[in-house]
Each structure stands twice: as C-alpha cells, then as structure tokens.
Amino acid sequence: MNLHLSLTPMISLIAGILVLIVPRLLNFIVAIYLIVIGLVGLFGVGAFQFK
C-alpha cells in the first residue's frame, strides 16, 4: 500500500486546526502563507528543491 501525502493539504489542515485552537494565530498563518506563495510564484517550485 502506497501513501502519498502532499505538503499543501497538510499545511492547510494544521493551520486550520491551529486557527480553531488559537484564533490570534490567524494573522500570522495568513501572512506566512502569502509570503510562501509569493516566493514560490517569483522563484518557481524548482528553486526550493533541496539536494
């Protein structure tokens, strides 16, 4: 049995749970998400591959 987990849904799930537990984290989670999406958009996904 193979299990493939994608990073984006896992991050979204963890962020959603944290927002439910500590609503004040919403600003930080949204800010971090927007920064990461912006960096991926500027540099492309290939620039963040670790070897």
Buried (B, 14 or more C-beta within 10 A) or exposed (E): EEEEEEEEEEBEEEBEEBBEEEEEBEEEBEEEBEEEEEEEEEEEEEEEEEE
